[in-house]
Amino acid sequence: MILAPLLLAATVSVGHSEGCAQDPTSRHVTTVQRLSESLHLIHRYGGNQVVFTGKEGVLMVGAGFLDGAHEVELSLAKLTSAPLRYLINTHWHKDHSGANAYWGLAGATVIAHENARLRMLGGDGSEGTKKLFHDPPMDPEGLPTVTFRERLELTFNGEPVLIEHHPLGHTDGDAVVYFPEQNVVVMGDLYRQDNFPYIELRSGARPAGMLRAVEAVLRRVPADVTVVPGHGKVGTRADLREFYDMLWDANEQVKRAVARGQDLIALYNNKLLGEYEDRWAGGGQRNRVRGFLQIMWYCYAPKSARGLGEKRDPATKPQF
């Protein structure tokens, strides 16, 4: 059982706020936000984690970085003395799975999409694979022991928990977690509230895949749903729709610009996405804009320019 009373006597200072006044620049501040009587968001630099507490124990979505696991555990101990039974990874990146072994050693069953598990196993050690696999490979205690291909349904604490794979949006192993009776959806990094999205092209993710994933969630959830992003503040369906609309428009703008022969430098210097910079780049932080434009341009650039050569045909925006 991981939540031993001894931990409460530790000297580590843990911030705890029902209002979740988050400072994204502070690596060592941990905050807790109440989503419902049994659902809470624990935030620490690097991402959001959601915990579902009840008579059967605790289910947690997202493991976080290893260096923050102890502080997260202290925050969890303030909510319940029940053991952590399940840990769900929304994808393989270390800011969301780095502490897997910490929780696995404590007895949690780790759940993830089968592709996420493969990436946690590690690559061949070459420089070209280090950004696409855990480096070093995940400790055996942190590897998922329950995997799924399309969807997995659990009943925990007397309520359904639905985990669905949405292919090739952020990575090739993304999972969205629905708590239907709580009216909460946990998106992982398919939705970032505080930044342009990261689309991992080398693992097969594409802008179209992310758009399909977000559209699928928007079609499923009600207007009053609570949406938990992988990074940033908790939002609403309207907030998620804003993200979708931005990504759709940005995708079409980049396709048109590349078709006109503009290179990456031109896109950047001409401030192609200037209308979105304040909202989605932390007040116009140009490194965030540059990173997003680089991903988008590389996706549609011709192979002769060392791009992926994806089709640039204009798309018709779905009505929903």
C-alpha positions in Angstrom: 0.0 0.0 0.0 1.7 3.2 -1.1 -0.1 5.7 1.1 1.4 4.8 4.4 0.8 7.2 7.3 4.6 7.7 7.6 4.6 9.7 4.4 2.5 12.4 6.0 5.4 13.2 8.4 7.8 14.0 5.5 9.3 17.4 5.4 8.7 18.1 1.7 6.5 21.1 1.3 3.5 20.4 -1.0 1.2 23.2 -2.2 -2.4 22.2 -2.0 -5.1 24.4 -3.4 -8.7 23.7 -4.3 -8.5 26.5 -6.8 -5.4 25.0 -8.4 -3.5 28.3 -8.7 -0.8 26.8 -11.0 2.5 28.4 -11.8 3.8 26.5 -14.8 7.3 27.8 -14.3 7.6 26.2 -10.8 8.9 22.7 -11.1 8.4 21.9 -7.4 4.9 23.2 -6.8 2.2 20.6 -6.6 -1.4 21.7 -6.6 -4.7 19.8 -6.3 -8.0 20.8 -7.9 -11.4 19.2 -7.0 -13.3 18.1 -10.1 -16.0 16.2 -8.2 -16.4 14.4 -4.9 -14.3 11.5 -6.1 -12.2 13.0 -8.9 -9.2 15.4 -8.4 -6.6 16.8 -10.6 -3.0 16.8 -9.3 -0.8 19.2 -11.2 3.0 19.4 -11.1 5.4 20.8 -13.6 5.2 18.6 -16.6 1.5 17.7 -16.8 -1.8 16.9 -15.2 -2.7 13.7 -13.4 -6.3 12.8 -12.5 -7.1 10.5 -9.5 -10.4 8.7 -9.0 -10.9 7.7 -5.4 -13.5 5.4 -3.8 -14.2 2.2 -1.8 -12.1 0.0 -4.1 -9.1 2.3 -4.0 -7.5 4.8 -6.4 -7.3 4.9 -10.1 -4.8 7.4 -11.6 -4.6 8.8 -15.1 -1.0 9.9 -15.9 2.1 9.0 -13.9 4.1 12.3 -14.2 7.8 12.7 -14.0 9.7 10.4 -11.6 11.2 13.4 -9.7 7.7 14.5 -8.8 6.2 11.2 -7.7 6.9 11.7 -4.0 5.2 15.1 -3.9 2.2 13.7 -5.9 2.0 10.8 -3.4 1.9 13.3 -0.5 -1.0 15.2 -2.2 -2.8 12.0 -2.8 -2.4 11.0 0.8 -4.4 14.1 1.8 -7.3 12.9 -0.3 -7.4 9.2 0.7 -5.6 6.5 2.6 -6.7 3.9 0.0 -4.1 2.2 -2.2 -3.5 2.9 -5.8 -4.9 0.1 -7.8 -4.7 1.2 -11.4 -2.5 3.6 -13.4 -3.5 4.6 -16.9 -1.0 6.1 -19.3 -2.4 8.4 -21.9 0.8 7.9 -24.0 4.5 7.0 -23.5 6.2 10.4 -23.1 8.2 10.7 -19.9 6.3 13.7 -18.5 3.2 11.3 -18.4 4.9 7.9 -17.7 8.2 8.7 -16.1 7.0 7.6 -12.7 5.4 4.3 -13.8 7.9 2.2 -11.9 7.4 4.2 -8.8 3.7 3.4 -8.8 4.2 -0.1 -10.2 6.5 -1.0 -7.4 3.8 0.2 -5.0 1.3 -2.4 -6.5 -0.5 -0.4 -9.2 -1.5 -2.2 -12.4 -0.3 -0.1 -15.3 -2.6 0.2 -18.3 -1.7 1.6 -21.7 -2.2 1.2 -25.4 -0.1 -1.5 -26.9 2.0 0.9 -29.0 2.8 3.0 -25.9 4.1 -0.2 -24.2 6.3 -0.9 -27.2 7.9 2.5 -27.0 8.4 2.1 -23.3 10.5 -1.0 -24.0 13.1 1.2 -25.6 14.8 1.4 -29.0 18.1 0.1 -30.3 20.1 2.8 -28.5 21.0 4.7 -31.6 20.7 8.5 -31.7 17.9 8.3 -34.2 15.6 6.3 -31.9 16.1 8.2 -28.6 13.3 10.7 -29.2 10.9 7.9 -30.1 11.4 5.5 -27.2 12.1 5.6 -23.5 15.8 6.2 -23.1 16.9 4.2 -21.1 14.1 1.6 -21.5 11.3 1.6 -18.9 12.1 -0.4 -15.8 10.2 -3.7 -15.8 8.1 -2.6 -12.8 6.7 0.3 -14.8 5.8 -1.5 -18.0 2.1 -1.8 -18.7 0.8 -5.3 -17.9 -2.7 -4.5 -19.3 -2.8 -3.3 -22.9 -5.5 -2.7 -25.5 -5.8 -2.0 -29.2 -9.0 0.0 -29.6 -10.8 0.4 -26.3 -11.0 -0.9 -22.8 -13.8 -0.7 -20.4 -13.4 -1.0 -16.6 -15.8 -0.9 -13.7 -14.1 0.7 -10.7 -15.5 2.2 -7.6 -18.9 1.2 -8.9 -18.6 3.4 -12.0 -17.6 2.8 -15.7 -14.3 4.0 -16.9 -13.8 4.0 -20.7 -10.4 4.1 -22.3 -10.3 4.7 -26.1 -7.4 4.8 -28.5 -7.3 7.6 -31.1 -4.7 6.8 -33.6 -1.9 9.0 -34.9 -2.8 12.3 -33.3 -0.1 13.1 -30.7 1.7 9.8 -30.9 0.8 6.3 -32.2 -0.4 5.2 -28.8 -2.7 7.9 -27.4 -5.6 7.1 -25.0 -8.5 9.2 -24.0 -10.1 8.4 -20.7 -13.8 9.0 -20.1 -15.6 9.1 -16.7 -19.2 9.2 -18.0 -20.9 9.3 -14.6 -18.6 12.2 -13.5 -19.0 14.0 -16.9 -15.2 14.3 -17.2 -12.9 13.4 -20.1 -9.1 13.2 -19.7 -7.4 14.0 -23.0 -3.7 13.5 -22.5 -1.6 15.5 -24.9 -4.2 15.2 -27.7 -5.2 18.6 -26.2 -2.9 21.2 -24.7 -4.7 24.2 -23.2 -1.5 26.3 -22.9 0.4 25.8 -26.1 0.2 24.8 -29.8 0.0 21.0 -30.0 3.0 18.7 -30.5 2.4 16.1 -33.3 5.0 13.4 -33.3 5.4 13.0 -37.0 8.2 10.3 -36.7 5.9 7.9 -34.9 3.2 8.4 -37.6 1.1 11.1 -35.9 -0.3 13.7 -38.3 -2.4 16.9 -38.0 -5.3 15.1 -39.6 -5.0 12.4 -36.9 -5.2 14.9 -34.1 -8.1 16.7 -35.7 -10.0 13.3 -36.0 -9.3 12.5 -32.4 -10.5 15.9 -31.1 -13.5 15.8 -33.4 -14.4 12.3 -32.0 -14.3 13.6 -28.4 -16.3 16.7 -29.3 -19.0 14.6 -30.9 -19.2 12.3 -27.9 -19.2 14.6 -24.9 -22.1 16.9 -23.7 -21.9 20.7 -23.6 -21.3 20.8 -19.8 -18.4 18.3 -19.8 -15.2 19.0 -17.8 -12.2 18.6 -20.1 -8.8 17.8 -18.6 -5.9 18.6 -21.0 -2.4 17.0 -20.8 -1.0 20.5 -19.9 -2.7 23.6 -18.8 -6.0 24.5 -17.0 -9.1 22.4 -16.9 -11.6 23.6 -19.4 -15.0 23.0 -21.1 -16.2 21.6 -24.4 -16.1 25.1 -25.7 -12.4 25.4 -24.9 -11.8 22.1 -26.7 -13.7 23.4 -29.7 -11.5 26.5 -29.7 -8.5 24.3 -29.9 -10.0 22.2 -32.7 -10.9 25.3 -34.7 -7.4 26.8 -34.3 -5.8 23.5 -35.4 -8.1 23.2 -38.4 -7.4 26.7 -39.6 -3.7 26.4 -39.0 -3.5 23.2 -40.9 -5.3 24.7 -43.9 -3.2 27.8 -43.8 0.1 25.8 -43.8 -1.1 23.5 -46.6 -1.9 26.6 -48.8 1.4 28.3 -47.9 3.5 25.2 -48.8 1.5 24.7 -52.0 2.5 28.3 -52.9 6.2 27.3 -52.5 6.8 29.0 -49.1 9.6 27.5 -47.1 9.7 27.3 -43.3 11.6 30.5 -42.9 9.0 32.4 -44.9 6.2 30.9 -42.8 8.0 32.1 -39.7 9.0 35.5 -40.8 5.6 36.3 -42.3 3.9 35.3 -39.1 1.6 33.0 -40.8 -0.3 32.1 -37.6 0.0 35.6 -36.1 -3.6 35.7 -35.1 -3.1 32.7 -32.8 0.3 33.6 -31.3 -0.9 35.4 -28.2 -3.4 32.7 -27.2 -1.5 29.5 -28.1 2.2 30.6 -27.7 2.2 32.0 -24.2 1.8 35.6 -25.2 3.7 35.2 -28.5 6.7 33.2 -27.4 8.4 32.7 -30.8 10.1 29.4 -29.9 6.6 27.9 -29.5 5.5 29.3 -32.8 8.6 28.1 -34.5 8.3 24.6 -33.2 4.7 24.2 -34.3 5.3 25.7 -37.7 8.3 23.4 -38.2 6.1 20.3 -37.5 3.3 21.5 -39.8 5.6 22.6 -42.6 7.6 19.4 -42.5 4.4 17.3 -42.8 3.3 19.0 -46.0 6.7 19.9 -47.6 7.6 17.8 -50.7 10.0 15.0 -50.3 12.4 16.8 -52.5 12.7 19.3 -49.7 13.1 16.5 -47.2 9.5 16.8 -46.1 6.9 14.0 -45.7 5.0 15.0 -48.8 1.6 14.7 -47.3 -1.3 15.6 -49.6 -2.2 19.3 -49.5 -5.7 19.1 -51.0 -8.0 21.6 -49.3 -10.4 20.0 -46.8 -14.0 20.6 -46.0 -14.6 21.3 -42.3 -17.1 18.9 -40.7 -20.3 20.5 -39.4 -21.1 19.3 -35.9 
